[in-house]
Amino acid sequence: MCMISTNSTGTSIMLMCSTCTSSLWRTKISCTTKHTIATKIKDAKRVIAFADLNLIPEIMDIKLLNLKAIFSFSIRVAQETPIRVLVEDANGLWHIGSANIKSFGGGCSTNSPEESKKFALLLGKYKSQTVRKNKAYSIKFSIFHPMETGLTFGTNPFYIKHLELYSKKERLASMELTSAISQNPTMIFETIGGDGTYTIELKDSDSNDYRISTQVDE
């Protein structure tokens, strides 16, 4: 695990990174988990994340409409690489935080025939949970999706490329994603918006739409 933290006179961004092996529906994947925390940046408006040495350096671009700059996600890495996060504040000033991820790579391999059969049956299946944290809500979800990079010979890119978070009719965030996100992506967000009932709408590169509903556990 690596952590970067600065005070209020610096970037005010803390990254916690670690390599791990996670399992979702018995499909094991290699991934890197990254948590971004920018609580000292007032009214953060946009977050951009990228990995310097990845074959697909861009990770995500988030517009924070009513979402806190606190989130967690997993990415593929091909080798040890610095991870960087840029956060734009209300004055248009960009803050930068970075951390180094140590990894032996191998995150861009293709799925086996057995795994491909699983995806055909389970594509779009999801798990979700929302919990109250003081005056905020923490939203966590996982969705079954291969997130193919298209970098392996004979494969095409097939990944979730767009995500929007809603509470009723209020849009809380809009995100552009890339195939650098790990297979069967798991994400965690925090928001002070809404009443504890949320909808996550996703679209992949083949124009498939997915919809996740979640509400606070009382």
C-alpha positions, 0 to 999 in steps of 0.5 A: 500500500502507498499513501500520499497526503498533503496539508491544506497548503498543498494538493490536499489529495490523499491516495491509498493504493495497493495491489490485490486479487479480488473475486466476484462470482468466483472469477479471480482477477488481478487489480490495483485498488485506489482510493482518492480523498480530497476532502480539503478541496472546497467544492471540487468540480472535476476529477481526472485520474491516469496511470503514467506508464499504463498502455491505457493511461487514462482511467476516468474523468468525473464531473462532480455535480453533487458528489464528494471527491472521495471514491474508490475503484480498481484498475489494470496495470501492466507494470509498476507505475505512478498514479496521478489524480487531478482535482479542479476546485470551485475557482478553476485551480487544479490540485495534483496528487500522486502515488506509486503502484508496485505491480508485476503487471499482466492486467491486460490479458484476454479471458479464457473460453470458460470465462467468456461463457460466464460473461454471456450468462451474467453480463450486467448482473450487479450487487449494490449497497448504500450506507449512511455516514453521518450526513453523507451516503456511501454508495458501493456497487459491483457489476459483472462486465469483462472490460476488455481492453482490445489490446490482445490480438483477436479481441475488440474493446468492450468496456463500460464507458459512461456512468451517471449517478442520480437521486430521483431526477437529480444528477449527482455525477457524470463519469467517462471511463476507459478499459483501464478499469478492472474486469467486473468493476467495483466502485465506491462514492460518497455524496451528501445529495439525495435521500438515500435512494440512488440510481446508477446508469451505465453504457458500454462501448457496444451501446448496452445500457445497464441500470443499478438501483440502490438504497440506504440500509436502515 
